[in-house]
Amino acid sequence: MKEAEKDRELYIVLAGVVTKCRERTLGGRKYYLKPPYDGSIRAAYRECGSGRDIVSYVFESKDEAQRAILDRGLEPYALTWRQFPRPKVYLAGFHVFRPDAVEYGRAMREACGPYGFEGLFPLDKESYDNLGKKDTAAMIFHANEGLIREADIIMADLNVFRGAEPDSGTVFECGFGYAIGKKLYGYTSDGRPMKDRLAGSIDPGTGLCSDGMHVEDFGLPLNLMLSVPMTIVTGWLEQCLVRARQDYYGN
């Protein structure tokens, strides 16, 4: 949808009256939102009546909508406004290894709220003090998988970790999210192409990196298996949330 079309006011027959609305596609579904358009999802919902599509209650002008009621062309009470839950964002990244991971995760979750999202942090789970190391690892894996399945969006810190690449666990979570149809965002503080970022480790004579391997040269900041399916943002969590809000809410 073009930007001008996204911001165009429409009219909807809802709860017996004609009111303004705007069309938005959120998470792959089309909604008709109630003003003010502040990031909350107050959208038209079928309360009763026939199985007509909600779009059939939406009109270009107030006059058309009123005429549909007066001509008894539709059931004026079939729709109502409903508050839908905020999209959930799984906050993937190596921040789980920080000494202050619990407090840091709480701050990350709180940062999501003003942008219209509910944050899910990998440490949002039960304690495993009663289990051995291997069983604890297995329980953490299953808990994180559950959070990823619960989320609508995966938002990953793809900054380098213990080397020149992102955290391997985070990369796995991105791949799993892609496989089950989640929207993927990643952020990195260095948005330069990989070849530029690793230039100091590349032999100018052979073109090989210090590990004896070629460096992919597609003008992308990260491996193509991350850069192609994900929306990569240069910056930190806040910049990524700004981009996701623009994409999801249109503002």
PyMOL commands that set and color helices and strands:
alter all, ss='L'
color gray80, all
select helices_A, chain A and resi 3-6+54-57+62-70+94-97+101-115+133-150+168-179+194-197+199-201+224-227+237-249
alter helices_A, ss='H'
color red, helices_A
select strands_A, chain A and resi 10-14+17-26+29-33+41-46+58-59+79-84+88-92+118-120+153-157+183-188+231-234
alter strands_A, ss='S'
color yellow, strands_A
deselect
rebuild
show_as cartoon
